[in-house]
Amino acid sequence: MKITVNFDYIILGAGIAGLHIGALLSQHGKVVVLEKTNEIGGRAKVVEKNGFKLDFGAHPIRFGPKSDLGESIEEIGKPIEFIKPGKIWAFLDDGTKTIYPSGGIMAAIKSKLVPFFKTLKLVLKIKKMTEQEFIDLYDISLEEWFNKENITPKIQKFLTMTSATLQVNPFIERSSAGETLQDIRKTLDIGSVYYPRGGWSEIFSRFSDKIKENGEIRLKSEVSEIIIKDGKAIGVKIGDEIINGEKIISTIPVQQLFTILDEKLCDNDFIKKCKNLRPTAGVSIDFCLSKPISDIDGGIMLESPLGFGFIPSNISPEVAPEGKSLMTFFTITNVEDIKDKNKSNEIYQHLRSTILRFFPEIENNLDFERPLFHEMIDGVEVNTEQHRLKRLGNKIEGISNLFITGDSVGGEGAGGDVGHTSVRNCYEKIVRR
């Protein structure tokens, strides 16, 4: 058995969370990032095809420079430009479009989606809510809250669309009212989504460059075991090689943790939470076009199927060849539906036909399209059983020097926010020890 010299930090997984925390920890010691595939990026990877830079699904960055991801990029001294998109448009089932009221009072005035005065009243109520008032609603579903507060149908529609995109959860019977309202308040306070200049490959390159200043990224390095001795994580096994480390950080989804960690070392509640954690799932479509067919430079909300899209090349032209256009859309569904091929194809066809209904010129200007069927978009669906107070933390009781992080662990917000916040929380726990 070959034994490698010690690293200060061993990171499992070169997805966004692994690269993120690897770059941060490289400021404090020697890092190795181990990735089982032959490429970095994980569920946020970028594929280049015919000059188009394709994200693995729609990946805007909520709060941009003010996000936890933005904070880390600044901290490592490799800044990027975050571009603020234009207005968000809602495309409704009746064939019309209107401004989506995500930008505060003025957007609500201009939007036909919601009644202004009732929306104003709701916004003011949310802005006045205390932290404890949000927490008290974490266990309450949006559906329950709608009934309790006698929310009108139009505002219900608006909040359901908001839950679908902001929380990546269109299922109002299980979406957490408290977290949805809290995230609406945060959006009102500090702004909405941004997109990185040049696409996500720019973020990956910044983090990778930082890691390589004081460490390395090893591809095709699948960990078969986290080695625990006397209640302490001391290394990992890859084939016939053992890599020793002072601290080990796993960024793989916790649903897969026990493929490399002996579950006998963990208590039953922890095991249950890992194995039963429900992820988000969905279908995305990229349309790569021979020319631009729309000048929309903001978000595109769909009423049915509930979904979100945007035109990355209208925001950052670098992601498409000159004179061409990239449009991307996604819809969220149950993971069980994605595993059912007939059901997932039905969802794809519904999404595609809805998009073409509003953008018929796609068909005549299509270079190629790429549908993706995601069994896991985010590691956790934010719902009443999995809100931030019920999710796992960064430490595993009874095992020292082993940390877990990523978009299935702790963290505020929803979607990618969970992963970025979880990484910052984990990083602070490690460096402050």
C-alpha positions in Angstrom: 0.0 0.0 0.0 1.5 3.3 -1.1 1.2 6.1 1.5 1.3 9.8 0.4 2.8 12.5 2.6 0.5 14.6 4.7 -1.7 17.3 3.4 -3.2 19.9 5.7 -6.6 19.6 4.0 -8.0 16.8 1.9 -11.1 17.9 0.0 -13.4 15.3 -1.5 -15.1 16.4 -4.6 -14.2 19.1 -7.2 -17.7 20.5 -7.7 -18.3 24.2 -6.8 -18.3 23.5 -3.1 -15.0 21.5 -3.2 -13.3 24.2 -5.3 -14.8 26.9 -3.1 -13.6 25.6 0.2 -10.3 24.3 -1.3 -9.5 27.8 -2.5 -10.3 29.3 0.9 -8.3 26.7 2.9 -5.3 27.0 0.5 -4.6 30.3 2.3 -4.0 28.3 5.5 -2.2 25.2 4.4 -1.4 22.6 1.7 -4.6 21.3 0.0 -5.4 18.4 -2.3 -8.8 18.2 -4.0 -9.8 14.7 -5.1 -12.3 14.3 -7.9 -13.6 10.9 -9.1 -14.4 12.1 -12.7 -12.1 13.5 -15.3 -13.4 17.1 -15.0 -14.1 19.8 -12.4 -17.4 21.5 -11.7 -19.7 18.7 -10.6 -23.4 19.6 -10.9 -22.3 23.2 -12.0 -19.8 22.1 -14.6 -19.4 24.0 -17.9 -19.4 22.2 -21.2 -18.0 24.0 -24.3 -19.6 22.9 -27.6 -19.3 24.7 -31.0 -18.2 27.9 -29.3 -21.0 27.9 -26.7 -20.2 27.7 -23.0 -23.1 25.7 -21.5 -23.8 25.7 -17.8 -25.1 22.4 -16.4 -28.6 23.9 -16.1 -29.5 27.5 -15.3 -27.0 29.0 -12.8 -27.5 32.6 -12.0 -25.9 33.7 -8.7 -28.3 35.3 -6.2 -26.9 38.5 -4.6 -23.8 38.3 -6.8 -21.0 40.3 -5.2 -22.9 40.4 -1.9 -23.3 36.6 -1.8 -21.2 34.2 0.2 -19.6 33.1 -3.1 -18.8 36.7 -4.0 -17.2 37.2 -0.5 -14.9 34.2 -1.0 -13.9 35.3 -4.5 -12.9 38.7 -3.1 -11.1 37.1 -0.1 -8.8 35.0 -2.3 -7.9 38.0 -4.3 -9.1 36.9 -7.7 -12.2 39.0 -8.3 -14.6 38.6 -11.2 -17.3 40.9 -12.6 -20.9 40.1 -11.6 -23.4 41.4 -14.1 -26.8 42.5 -12.9 -29.4 41.4 -15.4 -32.3 43.5 -16.5 -36.0 43.2 -15.6 -37.6 39.8 -14.9 -40.5 38.9 -17.1 -43.4 36.6 -16.3 -44.8 34.6 -19.2 -48.3 33.6 -18.3 -50.6 30.8 -19.3 -53.0 33.2 -21.1 -50.3 34.0 -23.6 -49.4 37.4 -22.1 -46.2 38.6 -20.5 -45.7 41.2 -17.7 -43.0 42.5 -15.4 -42.4 40.1 -12.5 -42.6 42.1 -9.3 -39.2 41.0 -7.8 -37.6 44.5 -7.7 -39.7 46.1 -4.9 -42.5 48.6 -5.1 -41.9 50.0 -8.6 -41.9 46.6 -10.2 -45.2 45.8 -8.3 -46.7 49.0 -9.7 -45.9 48.0 -13.3 -46.8 44.4 -13.0 -50.1 43.0 -14.1 -49.4 39.8 -12.2 -50.4 41.1 -8.8 -52.8 43.7 -7.3 -50.7 46.7 -6.3 -52.1 47.7 -2.9 -52.4 44.1 -1.5 -48.9 43.4 -2.8 -47.6 46.6 -1.1 -49.3 45.5 2.1 -47.6 42.1 1.9 -44.2 43.6 1.1 -44.4 46.0 4.1 -45.4 43.1 6.3 -42.5 41.0 5.2 -40.0 43.8 5.7 -41.3 44.4 9.3 -41.0 40.7 10.3 -38.5 39.7 12.9 -36.1 36.8 12.7 -38.1 34.9 15.2 -41.3 35.5 13.2 -39.7 33.9 10.2 -38.4 31.0 12.3 -41.9 30.4 13.7 -43.1 29.8 10.1 -40.3 27.4 9.1 -42.4 24.3 9.9 -45.5 25.8 8.1 -46.0 25.1 4.4 -46.9 27.9 2.0 -50.2 26.2 1.4 -51.0 26.3 5.1 -49.9 29.9 5.4 -52.0 30.9 2.3 -55.1 29.5 4.1 -54.3 31.0 7.5 -53.6 34.5 6.1 -56.4 34.4 3.5 -54.0 35.2 0.7 -55.8 36.1 -2.6 -55.4 33.8 -5.6 -53.3 36.3 -7.6 -50.8 36.7 -4.8 -50.8 33.0 -4.2 -49.8 32.6 -7.9 -47.0 35.2 -7.4 -45.7 33.5 -4.3 -45.9 30.0 -5.8 -43.8 31.2 -8.8 -41.4 32.8 -6.3 -41.1 29.6 -4.3 -40.4 27.7 -7.6 -37.5 30.0 -8.5 -36.2 31.5 -5.2 -36.6 28.3 -3.2 -36.3 25.9 -6.1 -39.5 24.3 -4.7 -42.8 24.7 -6.6 -44.6 22.4 -4.2 -46.6 24.7 -1.9 -47.8 21.8 0.2 -44.2 21.3 1.5 -42.3 24.5 0.7 -41.4 26.3 3.9 -43.4 29.6 4.3 -40.8 30.9 6.8 -37.8 30.4 4.6 -39.6 31.6 1.5 -40.7 34.9 3.1 -37.3 35.3 4.7 -35.6 34.9 1.3 -38.0 37.4 -0.2 -37.0 39.9 2.5 -33.3 39.3 1.8 -33.9 39.8 -1.9 -35.8 43.1 -1.2 -32.9 44.2 1.0 -29.8 43.4 -1.1 -31.0 42.6 -4.6 -31.7 39.7 -6.8 -29.7 37.5 -9.2 -26.4 38.2 -11.1 -24.4 36.4 -13.7 -20.6 36.1 -13.8 -18.9 37.8 -16.8 -17.7 35.0 -19.0 -19.9 32.4 -17.3 -19.2 29.9 -14.6 -15.9 28.7 -16.1 -14.5 32.0 -14.8 -15.4 31.1 -11.2 -13.9 27.6 -11.6 -10.7 29.0 -13.0 -10.3 31.5 -10.2 -10.8 28.8 -7.5 -8.6 26.3 -9.3 -5.8 28.8 -9.8 -5.9 29.6 -6.1 -5.8 26.0 -5.0 -2.8 25.3 -7.3 -0.8 28.1 -5.6 -0.6 25.8 -2.4 -1.8 22.4 -3.5 -3.3 20.4 -6.3 -6.4 19.0 -7.9 -6.4 15.3 -8.7 -8.9 14.1 -11.3 -9.9 10.4 -11.8 -9.2 9.9 -8.0 -12.2 8.2 -6.6 -12.1 7.8 -2.8 -13.1 4.4 -1.6 -12.8 5.0 2.1 -12.4 7.7 4.7 -10.0 6.2 7.2 -11.0 6.7 10.8 -8.7 5.7 13.7 -9.7 6.1 17.4 -12.6 8.5 16.5 -10.3 10.7 14.3 -10.2 11.1 10.5 -6.6 10.5 9.4 -6.8 10.0 5.7 -8.5 8.5 2.6 -8.0 5.5 0.4 -7.8 5.7 -3.4 -7.1 2.3 -4.9 -3.9 1.0 -3.4 -2.9 4.5 -2.2 -3.5 6.1 1.2 -3.4 9.9 1.4 -3.0 11.3 4.9 -4.4 14.6 6.0 -4.8 16.7 9.1 -8.4 17.6 8.2 -10.8 16.0 5.7 -13.7 17.8 4.2 -16.3 15.9 2.2 -18.4 17.9 -0.3 -20.2 14.9 -1.8 -23.9 14.9 -1.3 -24.6 13.4 2.2 -27.0 11.0 0.5 -23.9 9.3 -0.8 -21.7 9.7 2.3 -21.9 6.1 3.4 -20.4 4.8 0.2 -17.1 5.9 1.7 -17.7 6.2 5.4 -18.6 3.3 7.8 -22.1 4.1 9.0 -21.4 2.1 12.2 -19.4 5.2 13.3 -22.4 7.4 13.2 -25.6 7.7 15.3 -28.9 6.6 13.8 -30.4 10.1 13.6 -27.5 11.3 11.5 -27.7 8.2 9.2 -31.4 8.7 8.8 -31.1 12.4 7.9 -28.4 11.6 5.3 -30.2 8.8 3.6 -33.6 10.4 3.6 -32.6 13.9 2.5 -34.8 14.9 -0.4 -32.9 16.8 -3.3 -34.3 19.1 -5.9 -34.7 17.7 -9.4 -35.8 18.9 -12.8 -35.4 19.3 -16.5 -33.3 22.0 -18.3 -33.0 22.9 -21.9 -30.3 24.9 -23.7 -31.1 26.4 -27.0 -28.1 27.3 -29.1 -29.2 29.6 -31.8 -27.7 30.9 -35.1 -28.8 34.5 -34.2 -30.5 36.4 -31.3 -34.3 36.2 -31.3 -35.0 38.2 -28.2 -33.4 41.2 -26.5 -34.5 40.2 -23.0 -31.5 40.7 -20.7 -33.2 39.6 -17.5 -35.0 36.6 -16.1 -37.9 34.8 -17.7 -40.5 33.2 -15.4 -42.9 30.6 -16.6 -46.3 30.0 -15.0 -46.8 26.5 -16.4 -44.7 24.5 -16.1 -43.3 26.5 -13.2 -39.9 27.4 -14.2 -37.2 29.9 -14.9 -35.0 30.9 -17.8 -32.7 33.6 -19.2 -30.6 34.4 -22.2 -27.0 34.2 -20.9 -25.5 35.6 -24.1 -27.6 38.8 -23.7 -26.0 39.3 -20.3 -22.5 38.1 -21.0 -21.8 37.8 -24.8 -18.7 35.8 -24.1 -20.7 32.6 -23.6 -21.8 32.3 -27.2 -20.0 32.8 -30.6 -20.2 36.2 -32.0 -23.6 36.9 -33.6 -25.2 33.8 -32.0 -27.4 33.3 -29.0 -27.7 31.0 -26.0 -31.1 30.6 -24.2 -31.5 28.3 -21.2 -34.5 27.2 -19.2 -35.4 24.8 -16.4 -38.4 23.4 -14.6 -38.4 21.8 -11.2 -40.1 18.5 -10.5 -40.0 15.5 -8.1 -37.0 13.3 -8.2 -39.3 10.3 -8.7 -40.6 11.9 -11.9 -37.1 12.2 -13.3 -36.4 8.6 -12.6 -39.5 7.7 -14.6 -38.5 8.0 -18.3 -42.0 8.4 -19.6 -42.9 11.1 -17.0 -39.6 13.0 -17.4 -40.1 13.0 -21.2 -43.6 14.4 -20.7 -42.2 17.2 -18.5 -39.5 17.9 -21.1 -42.1 18.2 -23.9 -44.3 20.4 -21.8 -41.4 22.7 -21.0 -40.2 22.8 -24.6 -43.7 23.5 -26.1 -44.3 26.3 -23.6 -41.0 27.9 -24.5 -41.7 27.6 -28.2 -45.1 29.1 -27.7 -43.5 32.3 -26.5 -40.4 32.1 -28.6 -41.5 30.5 -31.9 -38.4 31.7 -33.8 -36.3 29.3 -31.8 -37.3 26.5 -34.2 -36.1 28.2 -37.4 -32.8 29.4 -35.9 -31.7 26.4 -33.9 -28.1 25.2 -34.2 -28.7 22.6 -31.6 -30.4 22.0 -28.3 -29.4 20.1 -25.2 -32.0 18.7 -22.8 -30.8 17.6 -19.4 -32.6 15.4 -16.8 -31.3 16.2 -13.3 -32.0 13.7 -10.6 -30.2 16.2 -8.3 -30.0 19.9 -9.0 -29.4 20.8 -5.4 -28.5 18.4 -2.6 -31.5 19.5 -0.5 -35.0 20.7 -1.3 -35.9 23.4 1.2 -39.1 22.3 2.8 -40.8 22.1 6.1 -39.0 18.9 7.0 -35.6 20.1 5.7 -35.3 23.8 6.6 -32.1 25.3 7.8 -32.7 24.4 11.5 -33.4 20.7 10.6 -30.5 20.0 8.3 -27.1 18.5 9.2 -24.3 20.7 10.4 -20.7 20.7 9.3 -19.5 18.3 11.9 -20.2 14.6 12.6 -20.6 13.8 16.2 -18.0 11.3 17.5 -15.5 11.8 14.6 -12.9 14.6 14.9 -11.1 16.2 12.0 -13.9 15.3 9.5 -16.2 18.0 8.1 -19.0 17.9 5.6 -20.2 20.8 3.5 -22.0 21.6 0.2 -25.5 22.1 -0.9 -26.9 19.3 1.2 -25.6 20.6 4.5 -26.8 23.5 6.7 -26.6 26.9 5.1 -29.1 29.7 4.7 -31.2 30.3 1.6 -32.0 27.8 -1.1 -30.5 26.3 -4.2 -26.9 27.2 -4.7 -27.1 29.6 -1.7 -27.2 26.6 0.7 -23.8 25.3 -0.7 -22.1 28.7 -0.7 -23.3 29.5 2.8 -22.5 26.0 4.1 -18.9 26.4 2.7 -18.4 29.7 4.5 -19.8 28.3 7.7 -17.5 25.2 7.5 -14.5 27.3 6.6 -15.0 29.5 9.7 -15.3 26.4 11.9 -12.1 24.9 10.5 -9.8 28.0 10.6 -11.1 29.2 14.1 -10.3 25.9 15.8 
